[in-house]
């Protein structure tokens, strides 16, 4: 099993020619480094210094027996290797030890699979210029012969057949002392870290990262409690933070108003914040809004907030994007409308895989977010016509996306969007109760003036094909990206 896994961007596939039929039976010769060296002719034409002794000239001129790249300095060779495709990195590192070391300097992003590789110091000596490190998988105890791969939205790792569930006292995670020791070694060896992902660390391990990695901008912390957030609060330049408190079936930890207040007072430059499986209430969200005045994007994933927390969103004065992901509730008891306030700078509201059956909570959320211009519903349960009608408060909305919302009907959609005079883009996908035959003339007129329209309510929809060539839904389309 490999110790590390390099995180790669999308690579362009390299075309491979089919071998000639008459050569298929011959044994292929393994390519030598001289076959793949791109500057072979350049090295051949380089002039030898006159000051070299005759013996050295004879040795260097014998190109068939020595490494021609010895004529190039490490800096020049490193610049050449950096220009080659990412897909050739593994092949380049096998040429010789020098190339292996130089290729390691080019790696910036890495996912650690074995903690021993970090603790032994081999990771830092092999990859000294890392800026993005993911330690989550390495923080779990390795099981020899584990043949089952468990994948979760937040955690993916190999397990054995004895797996039942992760708990603190089952020893599935490495001891906190070992994780802290590894974090300290990583921080000292890679002080230019920009992004770090870790699970199960303590306050002391995170403080060592905050002291050494002054340029750290993005942090993702799993299994974190209130006391652990003191270490995060010491990262004064942090801009992007994701806190994962509870992952059902894996691990449990508590992030309450105490931790959120500590975080808000320390990380005042936060731009993006995601709270996954975290607890809290009005006071914690209010502290974040008042202290983190640069916050522009806030995400709640499977939140466990107390009733009445929704009114605290109005303290996030510069918030532009608000997301809810896999939330079983919004706010069952939001309080009177006059205490809710509103996010005047908010532009986008996204709800994905959320339960929207509670009318009070959804209505209060829409009132707080009434200034939004972009509204997205994706695979939300309980979103019927009665609840969707609360969306008529979004009078400034320019974009609406409905996907996987099977309870909304054509009538419910029409009753809301006809009142949106600024609507420019509409996307309806996999909403089986929205029918082509129920589209009214008023709704058709609205379709004709939209700049962007994607209409796929079900697989039997004929409207999309009938619009081809009419120009309907494409007014000003050349200024917008195709969906």
Number of C-alpha atoms within 10 A of each C-alpha: 5 8 14 19 13 13 14 12 8 7 9 9 7 9 6 6 6 7 8 8 7 7 9 10 8 7 7 8 6 7 8 9 14 14 9 12 12 13 12 13 9 8 15 11 8 9 7 12 8 8 7 11 9 10 9 11 14 11 11 18 14 12 12 9 9 11 13 18 17 12 13 11 9 14 10 12 16 17 12 12 19 16 8 12 11 16 13 11 18 11 12 19 16 13 14 11 10 14 20 17 16 21 21 20 17 17 21 18 21 19 18 21 22 20 23 15 17 22 18 12 14 12 21 20 15 16 21 20 19 24 19 21 21 23 22 24 22 24 24 22 16 19 11 9 10 13 11 12 11 11 10 10 6 10 12 12 16 17 20 15 9 7 9 11 11 16 13 12 7 9 11 19 21 17 14 16 14 16 24 21 17 23 24 22 19 24 22 16 20 22 20 18 24 20 21 21 17 21 22 24 26 20 19 18 23 24 22 20 26 23 15 19 22 18 17 23 19 21 22 18 22 24 22 24 26 20 15 23 25 21 23 22 24 22 27 18 19 25 19 20 21 18 21 25 25 23 20 10 10 15 18 19 19 18 26 19 22 17 21 26 20 22 26 24 17 21 22 22 19 25 19 20 22 20 21 25 24 26 21 20 19 17 17 23 23 23 21 26 22 18 20 25 18 18 24 20 20 20 19 21 21 24 22 22 22 16 17 20 22 26 26 24 23 23 20 27 19 19 24 18 20 21 16 24 19 18 20 18 18 30 23 17 15 21 17 10 12 7 13 20 17 22 24 17 17 24 21 20 21 16 21 19 19 22 19 22 17 17 18 16 20 23 22 25 22 19 19 23 27 22 21 25 19 20 20 16 21 18 19 23 18 19 22 18 17 13 18 22 18 17 23 18 19 22 18 18 24 20 19 18 16 22 19 20 24 21 19 22 18 21 16 18 19 16 16 18 22 14 14 17 12 16 22 20 21 20 17 20 19 19 22 20 17 25 18 17 10 12 14 13 9 10 17 12 11 18 20 17 18 20 20 26 24 16 23 22 26 18 10 10 17 15 15 15 10 10 14 10 7 9 13 20 24 21 17 13 14 10 10 12 7 10 7
